[in-house]
Amino acid sequence: MASSPARRSRTAVGCAALTVAVDQLTKTAAGLPAASDVARPIRNSGFSLQLLHASRWTETLLMAAVLAVITVLCVRGLRRGWLSGWAVGLVVGGCVGNLLDRASLGSVRDFLPVGPLALNVADVAVVAGITAAAVAHRRFAREGR
């Protein structure tokens, strides 16, 4: 049985809050000396995989605008019943985690080396949430709802 929009919304809010908390805690822990064997903390001052460079506040405002658009689209998906609360929570929570860094520090704290990139929990959450949303949308479209 499908869950109600209210329940999916509560799940989204809870998952977003948990994602932000885990993201911020891991970023802080990655900066501790004991984590030096596992994590390589860096400050990412670029926007979206360093594709764009602008002033701190321009990037922060741009991130906030993107977050607003994503949130509106996610709420629509929740209300229509094709998008899960946890997928929304991962995307929104990941965006908020990186937005907090950008606004407070002027850069995003990354620490997980993946090939030439450095990521953080927020980045992984956004990718996982978007992947889940894409799969759900495809399934929804195939079922003709």
DODOLUM-652032 format. One line per field, with one value per residue (C-alpha): residue number from 1; residue in one letter; x, y, z. Coordinates in steps of 0.1 Angstrom, whole numbers, padded with zeros to 4 digits. Layout:
BEGIN
num = NUM|...
residuo = a|...
x = X|...
y = Y|...
z = Z|...
This chain:
BEGIN
num = 1|2|3|4|5|6|7|8|9|10|11|12|13|14|15|16|17|18|19|20|21|22|23|24|25|26|27|28|29|30|31|32|33|34|35|36|37|38|39|40|41|42|43|44|45|46|47|48|49|50|51|52|53|54|55|56|57|58|59|60|61|62|63|64|65|66|67|68|69|70|71|72|73|74|75|76|77|78|79|80|81|82|83|84|85|86|87|88|89|90|91|92|93|94|95|96|97|98|99|100|101|102|103|104|105|106|107|108|109|110|111|112|113|114|115|116|117|118|119|120|121|122|123|124|125|126|127|128|129|130|131|132|133|134|135|136|137|138|139|140|141|142|143|144|145
residuo = m|a|s|s|p|a|r|r|s|r|t|a|v|g|c|a|a|l|t|v|a|v|d|q|l|t|k|t|a|a|g|l|p|a|a|s|d|v|a|r|p|i|r|n|s|g|f|s|l|q|l|l|h|a|s|r|w|t|e|t|l|l|m|a|a|v|l|a|v|i|t|v|l|c|v|r|g|l|r|r|g|w|l|s|g|w|a|v|g|l|v|v|g|g|c|v|g|n|l|l|d|r|a|s|l|g|s|v|r|d|f|l|p|v|g|p|l|a|l|n|v|a|d|v|a|v|v|a|g|i|t|a|a|a|v|a|h|r|r|f|a|r|e|g|r
x = 0000|0014|0020|0002|0017|0019|0039|0062|0067|0076|0100|0116|0120|0135|0158|0170|0177|0196|0216|0226|0236|0257|0272|0283|0296|0316|0331|0341|0355|0375|0394|0406|0442|0430|0411|0442|0447|0412|0401|0419|0401|0401|0382|0363|0358|0344|0308|0295|0327|0346|0328|0320|0339|0323|0322|0312|0278|0271|0277|0257|0228|0230|0230|0200|0181|0189|0178|0145|0138|0148|0125|0095|0100|0105|0073|0054|0067|0058|0022|0018|0029|0058|0087|0097|0103|0138|0149|0137|0154|0187|0187|0174|0196|0227|0220|0215|0247|0268|0249|0257|0294|0293|0275|0295|0330|0330|0338|0325|0345|0353|0372|0365|0389|0373|0397|0404|0375|0370|0335|0316|0285|0263|0275|0269|0234|0225|0236|0218|0186|0187|0193|0164|0142|0152|0144|0110|0101|0109|0087|0059|0061|0060|0030|0013|0003
y = 0000|0034|0059|0091|0124|0136|0105|0109|0145|0136|0110|0136|0161|0135|0121|0156|0165|0132|0138|0173|0161|0132|0154|0181|0156|0137|0169|0179|0145|0144|0174|0157|0144|0108|0108|0116|0080|0078|0113|0140|0172|0200|0232|0232|0269|0261|0254|0221|0201|0233|0241|0277|0302|0333|0353|0335|0352|0347|0310|0309|0326|0304|0273|0286|0292|0257|0243|0262|0248|0213|0215|0227|0198|0173|0184|0180|0144|0137|0150|0130|0099|0088|0101|0086|0107|0093|0102|0138|0139|0128|0154|0183|0173|0170|0204|0220|0205|0220|0253|0256|0251|0276|0303|0299|0291|0303|0268|0233|0208|0176|0147|0115|0110|0093|0093|0130|0142|0148|0143|0145|0128|0155|0149|0112|0118|0141|0115|0087|0107|0119|0083|0070|0099|0090|0054|0062|0087|0061|0035|0061|0070|0034|0026|0056|0074
z = 0000|-0009|0018|0021|0010|0046|0056|0026|0036|0072|0059|0036|0064|0087|0061|0051|0088|0093|0060|0071|0106|0092|0066|0090|0116|0090|0076|0111|0120|0087|0099|0130|0132|0138|0104|0084|0072|0058|0048|0029|0038|0012|0007|-0026|-0035|-0069|-0077|-0090|-0094|-0099|-0132|-0121|-0100|-0087|-0055|-0023|-0021|-0058|-0054|-0022|-0038|-0068|-0046|-0027|-0059|-0071|-0038|-0040|-0075|-0064|-0034|-0054|-0079|-0051|-0033|-0066|-0069|-0033|-0038|-0070|-0053|-0075|-0054|-0021|0010|0015|-0020|-0015|0019|0005|-0023|-0002|0028|0007|-0009|0025|0039|0011|0012|0050|0042|0014|0034|0066|0052|0017|0004|0007|0028|0008|0022|0003|-0026|-0056|-0085|-0095|-0074|-0037|-0023|0009|0024|0010|-0025|-0022|-0008|-0037|-0063|-0045|-0042|-0078|-0090|-0069|-0083|-0119|-0114|-0097|-0125|-0152|-0134|-0129|-0166|-0177|-0156|-0173|-0141
